[in-house]
């Protein structure tokens, strides 16, 4: 049966390490919550205040409709509802009167067209068909008042000329006031926060799935088919006894077979400074172990950045790769391993550097 090779881009996910990595980034959720709320509020403010429509004014009036007697039905006319009145407002019988009254008030078609005037009016019959609530709106308070007065006069005249009515009279007119819109700032902020949290929850697993960094030894061994010789913390940080003992045990066996070993840092693409630091840290952890004296560690620049590296590799017994814990360098590590094989330099193993001891302990259950 054919076997798919595991590499940084097609490996089986280490579920335990995967969720531990997610927990390290759980802080993104509350940050996304706050950012989403601020963004939602900002968008709402810009859309409704800074770049929102012009402020509108409105006026309302109450009219009483006295219907005529319908001899055919034997009752008063009672089939005029809100829909009917809004249709009638657009007919010539009423619309012409509204325009005429506006012209008498000093407004021309340049100020407001017939269609705009009718669209600005709205009739409503809340319950009793004899009581109408008429409203007018405009961005100009003076024009709003003129619209209301013109429409009231037009309806009064219509009630006098139409046989369906005895009369239509105005019961009262409210002063022009700014049209108040519901403040949905809180709703916008809540919506923004919820959406941002959902995006963060969806994005985090996707981001972790694409993470080619190494966090635990088992992932590196499964991915590169190379042994992990040990795990080191950064210089100045305490090396857990568990990790130190493992490193000493493995290196004792390793030092018995190798005399001169090249040290590469996949985190340094241009020089050997990081490789030197890693080699010094390794020597510091190994301390006075007798076997350490038998092995010469030679920090080198990766072959692609220094042509002289290939010459030095001819005199070494093997190479150790230093990989920083949690740093995205999977592709470069894969490339370096391939390059060293082409140069006939055996890669003896990997050492994970700058390790997060807390993460390693949680992963191993220490």
C-alpha positions in Angstrom: 0.0 0.0 0.0 1.3 3.4 -0.9 2.0 5.7 2.1 1.7 9.4 2.1 4.8 11.1 3.4 4.1 13.5 6.2 5.5 17.0 5.7 4.7 20.4 7.1 1.8 20.8 4.6 0.1 17.4 4.8 0.7 16.1 8.3 -1.8 14.6 10.8 -2.9 17.3 13.3 -1.7 16.7 16.8 -5.0 17.5 18.5 -3.6 18.0 22.0 -1.0 20.5 20.8 -3.5 22.1 18.5 -5.9 23.0 21.3 -3.1 24.1 23.6 -2.0 26.5 20.9 -5.5 27.8 20.5 -5.7 28.4 24.3 -2.6 30.6 24.0 -4.4 32.8 21.6 -7.8 32.9 23.4 -7.1 36.5 24.2 -8.0 37.3 20.6 -11.7 36.6 21.4 -12.2 39.5 23.9 -10.0 41.7 21.7 -12.2 40.9 18.7 -15.3 41.5 20.9 -14.1 45.1 21.7 -12.9 45.8 18.2 -16.1 44.6 16.7 -18.2 46.8 19.0 -16.1 49.8 18.2 -16.1 49.1 14.5 -19.9 48.6 14.5 -20.5 51.8 16.4 -18.1 53.7 14.1 -19.8 52.5 11.0 -23.2 53.3 12.4 -22.0 56.8 13.4 -20.5 57.5 10.0 -23.5 56.2 8.1 -26.1 58.0 10.1 -24.4 61.1 11.4 -21.3 62.1 9.4 -22.4 60.9 6.0 -26.0 60.3 6.8 -29.1 61.9 5.1 -30.0 65.4 5.8 -32.1 66.1 8.9 -35.8 65.9 8.3 -38.6 67.8 9.8 -42.2 66.7 10.2 -45.6 68.0 11.0 -48.9 66.2 11.7 -52.5 67.2 11.6 -55.8 65.6 12.7 -58.8 65.8 10.4 -62.4 64.8 10.9 -64.2 63.3 8.0 -68.0 63.7 8.0 -69.2 61.1 5.5 -72.4 61.6 3.5 -75.4 59.3 3.6 -75.3 56.4 1.0 -78.9 55.9 -0.1 -78.1 52.7 -1.9 -76.6 51.0 1.2 -78.8 52.9 3.7 -75.7 53.9 5.7 -73.0 56.4 5.7 -70.0 55.9 3.4 -67.4 53.9 5.4 -65.0 52.3 3.0 -62.2 55.0 3.0 -59.1 53.5 4.7 -55.5 54.6 4.8 -54.6 53.0 1.6 -57.5 54.7 -0.2 -56.6 58.1 1.1 -52.9 57.8 0.0 -54.2 56.9 -3.5 -56.5 59.8 -3.5 -53.7 62.2 -2.4 -51.9 61.5 -5.7 -55.0 62.1 -7.9 -55.5 65.4 -9.7 -58.5 66.3 -7.5 -56.3 66.7 -4.4 -52.7 66.9 -5.8 -53.6 69.9 -8.0 -55.0 71.7 -5.0 -51.9 71.0 -3.0 -49.6 72.4 -5.7 -51.9 75.4 -6.1 -51.8 76.2 -2.4 -48.0 75.8 -2.4 -47.7 78.3 -5.3 -49.9 80.7 -3.3 -47.5 80.3 -0.4 -44.6 81.3 -2.7 -43.2 77.9 -3.7 -42.5 76.9 -7.3 -41.6 73.7 -9.1 -37.9 74.7 -8.6 -38.5 74.4 -4.9 -40.5 71.2 -4.9 -42.1 69.3 -7.7 -45.6 67.9 -7.7 -44.3 64.3 -7.3 -42.0 65.3 -4.4 -44.9 67.2 -2.7 -47.2 64.2 -2.8 -44.5 61.8 -1.8 -43.9 63.9 1.3 -47.5 63.4 2.5 -48.9 60.4 4.2 -52.4 59.7 5.4 -53.2 57.2 8.2 -56.5 55.9 9.6 -55.5 54.4 13.0 -59.0 53.0 13.8 -62.0 55.2 13.3 -62.5 55.9 9.5 -63.8 59.3 10.4 -60.4 60.4 11.9 -57.4 60.9 9.7 -53.8 61.6 10.8 -52.0 63.5 8.0 -48.2 63.9 8.1 -45.8 65.9 6.0 -42.0 65.8 6.0 -39.2 67.8 4.5 -35.6 68.8 5.0 -36.7 72.4 5.2 -38.9 73.3 8.3 -40.6 76.2 6.5 -41.5 74.0 3.5 -42.7 71.3 5.8 -45.2 73.8 7.4 -46.3 75.0 3.9 -46.9 71.4 2.8 -49.0 70.7 5.8 -51.1 73.9 5.4 -51.5 73.2 1.7 -52.6 69.6 2.1 -55.1 70.5 4.9 -56.7 73.2 2.7 -56.8 70.8 -0.2 -58.6 68.1 1.8 -61.0 70.6 3.2 -61.8 71.8 -0.4 -62.0 68.1 -1.5 -64.6 67.4 1.2 -66.7 70.3 0.0 -66.7 69.2 -3.7 -67.0 65.4 -3.3 -70.5 64.0 -2.7 -69.1 61.2 -0.6 -68.6 63.7 2.2 -70.6 66.3 4.1 -67.4 68.0 5.1 -63.7 67.5 6.1 -62.4 69.7 8.8 -59.1 70.2 10.5 -59.2 69.4 14.2 -55.6 70.4 15.0 -52.1 70.9 13.6 -48.9 70.1 15.5 -45.9 72.4 15.2 -43.0 71.4 12.9 -40.4 69.4 14.8 -37.2 67.5 14.0 -38.0 63.9 12.9 -36.6 61.7 15.6 -35.1 58.4 14.5 -34.5 55.5 16.8 -30.9 55.4 18.1 -29.6 52.0 17.1 -26.0 52.6 18.2 -26.1 49.8 20.8 -27.6 47.4 18.3 -24.9 48.2 15.8 -22.2 47.8 18.5 -23.6 44.4 19.6 -24.0 43.2 16.1 -20.4 44.3 15.3 -19.1 42.5 18.4 -21.0 39.3 17.6 -19.9 39.2 14.0 -16.2 39.9 14.9 -16.3 37.1 17.6 -17.8 34.7 15.1 -15.0 35.6 12.5 -12.4 35.2 15.2 -13.7 31.8 16.2 -13.7 30.7 12.6 -10.4 32.3 11.8 -8.4 30.9 14.8 -8.6 27.2 13.9 -7.9 28.0 10.3 -4.9 30.0 11.3 -3.6 27.3 13.5 -4.2 24.7 10.8 -1.9 26.6 8.5 0.8 27.1 11.2 3.9 25.2 10.1 5.8 26.0 13.4 7.0 23.2 15.7 5.8 23.3 19.3 6.5 19.7 20.6 9.1 17.1 19.7 6.6 14.6 18.4 5.4 17.0 15.7 9.0 17.5 14.4 9.7 13.8 14.4 6.5 12.9 12.6 7.0 15.7 10.1 10.7 15.4 9.2 11.4 11.8 10.1 14.3 13.0 12.2 14.9 12.4 15.9 14.6 15.4 18.3 17.7 15.4 20.4 16.2 17.7 23.0 14.4 20.8 24.0 16.1 24.0 25.2 14.7 27.1 26.8 16.1 30.6 25.9 19.3 31.8 27.5 18.6 33.3 30.9 15.6 31.1 31.4 15.6 28.0 33.7 15.8 24.7 31.8 13.2 22.3 33.3 14.9 19.3 34.9 12.8 17.0 32.7 14.0 18.6 29.5 17.6 18.8 30.6 17.8 15.2 31.7 16.4 14.1 28.3 18.9 16.3 26.5 21.8 15.0 28.5 20.8 11.4 28.0 20.3 11.7 24.3 23.5 13.8 23.7 25.6 11.3 25.7 24.7 8.6 23.3 25.0 11.0 20.3 28.5 12.2 21.3 29.9 8.7 21.3 29.4 8.5 17.5 30.1 12.0 16.3 33.2 14.1 16.6 32.5 17.2 14.5 29.0 18.5 14.0 27.6 21.4 11.9 25.0 23.5 13.7 22.4 25.3 11.6 19.6 27.6 12.7 16.6 27.6 10.4 15.6 30.9 11.9 18.6 32.8 10.6 18.6 33.1 6.8 21.5 35.4 6.4 24.2 34.5 8.9 25.4 32.2 11.7 24.7 34.4 14.7 21.6 32.5 15.8 23.4 29.2 15.2 26.3 30.4 17.5 23.8 31.4 20.2 22.1 28.1 20.0 25.4 26.2 20.2 26.5 28.2 23.2 23.2 27.6 24.9 23.5 23.8 24.2 27.0 23.8 25.7 25.7 25.7 28.7 23.0 23.1 29.4 25.4 20.2 28.9 27.7 21.8 31.4 30.7 19.7 32.3 29.5 16.5 30.9 32.6 14.5 29.8 31.1 13.4 26.5 30.6 17.1 25.5 34.4 17.5 25.1 34.5 14.8 22.4 32.2 16.8 20.1 33.0 20.0 18.3 30.0 22.1 17.4 30.5 24.2 14.3 27.9 27.0 13.8 27.3 27.6 10.1 25.2 29.8 7.8 22.7 27.9 5.7 24.2 26.8 2.3 21.9 29.1 0.2 23.3 32.2 2.0 27.0 31.3 2.0 28.8 29.2 -0.7 31.6 28.4 1.8 29.3 26.3 3.9 29.5 23.5 1.4 33.2 23.3 1.8 33.0 23.1 5.6 30.4 20.4 5.4 33.0 18.1 3.8 34.9 17.9 7.1 31.9 17.3 9.5 30.3 14.0 10.5 26.8 15.3 10.5 24.5 18.3 11.2 22.1 19.4 13.9 19.2 21.7 13.1 18.2 24.3 15.6 14.4 25.2 15.4 12.8 27.9 17.5 9.7 26.8 19.4 6.6 28.2 17.8 8.3 30.1 14.9 6.9 29.6 11.4 9.8 28.1 9.6 8.5 24.7 8.5 9.0 25.3 4.8 12.6 26.5 5.4 13.4 23.5 7.5 12.1 21.1 4.8 14.2 23.0 2.3 17.4 22.9 4.4 17.0 19.2 5.1 16.7 18.6 1.3 19.7 20.8 0.6 22.0 19.1 3.2 21.1 15.7 1.7 22.2 16.9 -1.7 25.5 18.0 -0.2 25.9 14.5 1.3 25.7 15.8 4.8 23.6 13.6 7.1 21.1 15.4 9.3 21.5 13.7 12.7 18.6 15.4 14.4 16.7 18.5 15.6 17.0 20.6 18.8 14.0 22.8 19.6 15.2 26.1 21.0 13.6 29.0 22.9 11.0 26.5 24.1 8.0 27.6 26.2 8.5 25.4 29.2 5.0 26.0 30.4 3.6 24.8 27.1 5.8 21.7 27.1 4.7 20.9 30.7 1.0 21.3 29.8 1.4 19.1 26.8 3.2 16.3 28.6 1.0 16.7 31.7 3.9 17.5 34.0 
